[in-house]
Amino acid sequence: MLAVFIIVFVHFLLHLITNGRYGMFRDEFYCIECAKQSAWGYVDHPPFSLAILAGSSIRIG
C-alpha cells in the first residue's frame, strides 16, 4: 500500500513540476476568438458558453 502511495505521489509531483511548461493550446485560442465574435450559428459552441467566456474575458482581461 505504501508503494502505491509513493508512486502516485511521485507522479503527482512530476505533474506539478512540468505543468508550467504548457501554454495555451489551439482549442483555447479558438474558443477565445469565437467569444469575441459570438453568433447563434456556431455548432460546436452553445451561445451561452461564449457569452460567459466573453464576460470573463472582459472582467479578467
SVG drawing of the C-alpha trace seen along z (x, -y; Angstrom):
<svg xmlns="http://www.w3.org/2000/svg" viewBox="-28 -44 37 46">
<polyline fill="none" stroke="black" stroke-width="0.4" points="0.0,0.0 2.8,-2.4 4.5,-1.6 1.3,-2.6 1.1,-5.9 4.7,-6.7 4.2,-6.0 1.1,-8.2 2.8,-11.0 5.8,-11.0 3.5,-11.0 1.6,-14.0 4.9,-15.8 6.0,-15.3 2.7,-16.8 3.2,-19.8 6.8,-20.4 6.1,-20.2 2.6,-21.8 4.0,-25.3 5.7,-24.5 2.4,-24.3 0.9,-27.4 -2.5,-27.8 -3.5,-25.2 -5.1,-26.0 -8.5,-24.9 -8.4,-27.5 -7.4,-30.2 -10.3,-29.1 -12.8,-29.4 -11.5,-32.9 -11.8,-34.0 -15.3,-32.6 -16.2,-34.5 -15.1,-37.8 -17.4,-37.2 -20.2,-35.2 -23.0,-34.1 -26.0,-31.8 -24.8,-29.7 -21.8,-28.1 -22.5,-24.3 -19.6,-23.4 -20.2,-26.2 -23.5,-27.0 -24.1,-30.8 -24.4,-30.9 -21.0,-29.4 -19.5,-32.0 -21.3,-34.8 -19.8,-33.5 -16.3,-33.4 -16.7,-36.9 -17.9,-38.2 -15.0,-36.7 -12.5,-37.9 -13.8,-41.5 -13.7,-41.1 -10.4,-39.3 -8.6,-40.7"/>
</svg>
